[in-house]
Amino acid sequence: MADTSHTAVLGAGTIGASWTALFLASGRWVTVFDPDPGAEDVVRAYVDQAWETMSQLGLTERGNPDRLTFASSAAAAVEGAGFVQENVPERLPIKHATFAEIEPALAADAIVASSASGLTLGQMQGGWSNPGQFILGHPFNPPHLIPLVEVMGNDRTNPGVVPRAEAFYKDIGKVTIRVNKEVPGHVANRLQAAVWREAIHLVLSGVASVGDVDKAMSAGPGLRWAVMGPTTLFSLGAGAGGLPAFCDHFTDTFNGWWDDLGTPRLTPEVSATLAAGLAEATAEASVADLAAERDRKIVRLQQALNGPTDPPSSEEG
Ligand SMILES: NC(=O)c1ccc[n+]([C@@H]2O[C@H](COP(=O)([O-])OP(=O)(O)OC[C@H]3O[C@@H](n4cnc5c(N)ncnc54)[C@H](O)[C@@H]3O)[C@@H](O)[C@H]2O)c1
């Protein structure tokens, strides 16, 4: 069995640098390949900066940031690695060229996971002579902070590869879901797209401002959705009767709302309307400030979610 204490990261931009930090935090050796001559400095700085955040999340107990090396080619990077995370640009010819280059250099049972957001597993399998060890392992940005990974294999994937990949991801602190069928955007991006479509529709129809639509999500359903998914939550919405009672009670309500949802398109005019609304809502805060606020709050939320669930009762002791 290939040694997953040795990993490789191919392409170390936004996503690859973050995976690198997380793999190091889990105690893995990481060999990175990125053709950009400035990549090594950027990745090392990124790991330094991410380490503190990962420590706050309890992810670095086994970690060692010094187990990081850089290779001069993708083939050299994957040598001896048991798990390879591919994060090269989202263009099929680049993905295919990378797979063709690494395939002869891989250990026999090494797993290669692609972070691809838009390309499908089937499209990417075209770059392999034998794609048996190749899967989709789609993260959320930044992977060292957001737990979800969407994992997918198909009938061309060797038996046992998907469960082994899931075990690897679990060991480094990720939460995985399995995608059973090829669709554009996998699962979570489709959910985000569905919600954002209606958010835009509400703004364009004058129902509420950009700031208030965003607030409606983050102060309302968004907070609950960090704890449980929508079907579980709705099963709690009609008392002891659970989900069947909820569906029975709200059949006409939901069918009516669904019939009324909007179908806006992203155009330059829509983009300008949203940007103006956002500038007003955020008092023109900079992207860097908003990103820092987001990351700070996500860390606190995760600490709360993963901390002790049963505080000692005041009657104890
Ligand atoms: N950015 C996101 O929010 C996000 C989220 C999930 C998944 N993804 C996926 O991750 C992958 C990478 O996206 P990104 O946002 O990190 O892109 P990016 O442009 O930030 O990084 C790509 C990196 O690949 C390097 N590169 C270029 N050619 C290469 C090659 N032949 N071999 C190795 N490295 C090469 C570039 O120098 C760059 O550092 C894409 O498939 C994307 O769909 C992105």
The ligand as an SDF file (V2000), in Angstrom:
LIG
                    3D

 44 48  0  0  0  0  0  0  0  0999 V2000
  -10.2040   29.1280   -6.1080 N   0  0  0  0  0  0  0  0  0  0  0  0
  -11.2100   28.4390   -5.6020 C   0  0  0  0  0  0  0  0  0  0  0  0
  -12.0770   28.9750   -4.8710 O   0  0  0  0  0  0  0  0  0  0  0  0
  -11.3350   26.9520   -5.8540 C   0  0  0  0  0  0  0  0  0  0  0  0
  -12.1370   26.1770   -4.9880 C   0  0  0  0  0  0  0  0  0  0  0  0
  -12.1840   24.7960   -5.1790 C   0  0  0  0  0  0  0  0  0  0  0  0
  -11.4690   24.2080   -6.2180 C   0  0  0  0  0  0  0  0  0  0  0  0
  -10.7230   24.9790   -7.0610 N   0  0  0  0  0  0  0  0  0  0  0  0
   -9.9870   24.3030   -8.1550 C   0  0  0  0  0  0  0  0  0  0  0  0
   -8.6080   24.2210   -7.8060 O   0  0  0  0  0  0  0  0  0  0  0  0
   -7.8140   24.2350   -8.9950 C   0  0  0  0  0  0  0  0  0  0  0  0
   -6.7850   25.3510   -8.8830 C   0  0  0  0  0  0  0  0  0  0  0  0
   -7.4660   26.5800   -8.7520 O   0  0  0  0  0  0  0  0  0  0  0  0
   -6.8060   27.8580   -8.0360 P   0  0  0  0  0  0  0  0  0  0  0  0
   -7.9260   28.7810   -7.7230 O   0  0  0  0  0  0  0  0  0  0  0  0
   -5.8720   27.4350   -6.9420 O   0  0  0  0  0  0  0  0  0  0  0  0
   -5.9560   28.4390   -9.2650 O   0  0  0  0  0  0  0  0  0  0  0  0
   -4.6880   29.4040   -9.1920 P   0  0  0  0  0  0  0  0  0  0  0  0
   -4.6250   30.0620  -10.5170 O   0  0  0  0  0  0  0  0  0  0  0  0
   -4.7190   30.2390   -7.9540 O   0  0  0  0  0  0  0  0  0  0  0  0
   -3.4660   28.3880   -9.0630 O   0  0  0  0  0  0  0  0  0  0  0  0
   -3.0280   27.5510  -10.0860 C   0  0  0  0  0  0  0  0  0  0  0  0
   -1.5380   27.2900   -9.8790 C   0  0  0  0  0  0  0  0  0  0  0  0
   -1.1280   26.2990  -10.8240 O   0  0  0  0  0  0  0  0  0  0  0  0
    0.1490   26.6750  -11.2840 C   0  0  0  0  0  0  0  0  0  0  0  0
    0.3620   26.0000  -12.5660 N   0  0  0  0  0  0  0  0  0  0  0  0
    0.1810   26.4710  -13.8200 C   0  0  0  0  0  0  0  0  0  0  0  0
    0.4830   25.4880  -14.7180 N   0  0  0  0  0  0  0  0  0  0  0  0
    0.8680   24.4100  -13.9990 C   0  0  0  0  0  0  0  0  0  0  0  0
    1.3200   23.1070  -14.3280 C   0  0  0  0  0  0  0  0  0  0  0  0
    1.4160   22.7270  -15.5940 N   0  0  0  0  0  0  0  0  0  0  0  0
    1.6400   22.2480  -13.3320 N   0  0  0  0  0  0  0  0  0  0  0  0
    1.5370   22.6260  -12.0340 C   0  0  0  0  0  0  0  0  0  0  0  0
    1.1190   23.8490  -11.6540 N   0  0  0  0  0  0  0  0  0  0  0  0
    0.7770   24.7220  -12.6280 C   0  0  0  0  0  0  0  0  0  0  0  0
    0.1280   28.1850  -11.3700 C   0  0  0  0  0  0  0  0  0  0  0  0
    1.4490   28.7140  -11.3500 O   0  0  0  0  0  0  0  0  0  0  0  0
   -0.6730   28.5320  -10.1200 C   0  0  0  0  0  0  0  0  0  0  0  0
    0.1730   28.7290   -8.9900 O   0  0  0  0  0  0  0  0  0  0  0  0
   -8.7920   24.4350  -10.1680 C   0  0  0  0  0  0  0  0  0  0  0  0
   -9.0850   23.1760  -10.7390 O   0  0  0  0  0  0  0  0  0  0  0  0
  -10.0210   25.0090   -9.4840 C   0  0  0  0  0  0  0  0  0  0  0  0
  -11.2220   24.7040  -10.1570 O   0  0  0  0  0  0  0  0  0  0  0  0
  -10.6090   26.3300   -6.8960 C   0  0  0  0  0  0  0  0  0  0  0  0
  1  2  1  0
  2  3  2  0
  2  4  1  0
  4  5  1  0
  4 44  2  0
  5  6  2  0
  6  7  1  0
  7  8  2  0
  8  9  1  0
  8 44  1  0
  9 10  1  0
  9 42  1  0
 10 11  1  0
 11 12  1  0
 11 40  1  0
 12 13  1  0
 13 14  1  0
 14 15  2  0
 14 16  1  0
 14 17  1  0
 17 18  1  0
 18 19  2  0
 18 20  1  0
 18 21  1  0
 21 22  1  0
 22 23  1  0
 23 24  1  0
 23 38  1  0
 24 25  1  0
 25 26  1  0
 25 36  1  0
 26 27  1  0
 26 35  1  0
 27 28  2  0
 28 29  1  0
 29 30  1  0
 29 35  2  0
 30 31  1  0
 30 32  2  0
 32 33  1  0
 33 34  2  0
 34 35  1  0
 36 37  1  0
 36 38  1  0
 38 39  1  0
 40 41  1  0
 40 42  1  0
 42 43  1  0
M  CHG  2   8   1  16  -1
M  END
$$$$
